[in-house]
Amino acid sequence: MQYLISVIDGDNGPETADELGAVDAFNERLQADGSWVYAGGLDSPDTATVVDSRGAVPILTDGPFLESKEYLGGLWIIEAPDLDVALKLAAEASKVCNRKLEVRPFAVE
């Protein structure tokens, strides 16, 4: 089963060199044990563009969809046999990146 681990960023400040090194080591371990699918960091919300094509003409709006102190700062997509394993990996990820995380399974069709 695949899980999305969302990195919740906000007033933590920029990542430190130690945090970046710990995240790299964690990612290498995920790759080695077969849990890695994808991971990436996101630029700040002020670089976002909202696209709404529900009408006849697409509407493009600069800035984030929501104004909030917290925002999506990055993500992992992992492969785990069950939610318990995904939560264990997320707990380790939270420690290495020094951020809160949200874990959600991908919908199974």
Secondary structure, 3 states (H helix, E strand, C coil): CEEEEEEEECCCCCCCHHHHHHHHHHHHHHHHHCCEEEEEECCCHHHCEEEECCCCCCEEEECCCCCCCCEEEEEEEEECCCHHHHHHHHHHHHHHHCCEEEEEECCCC
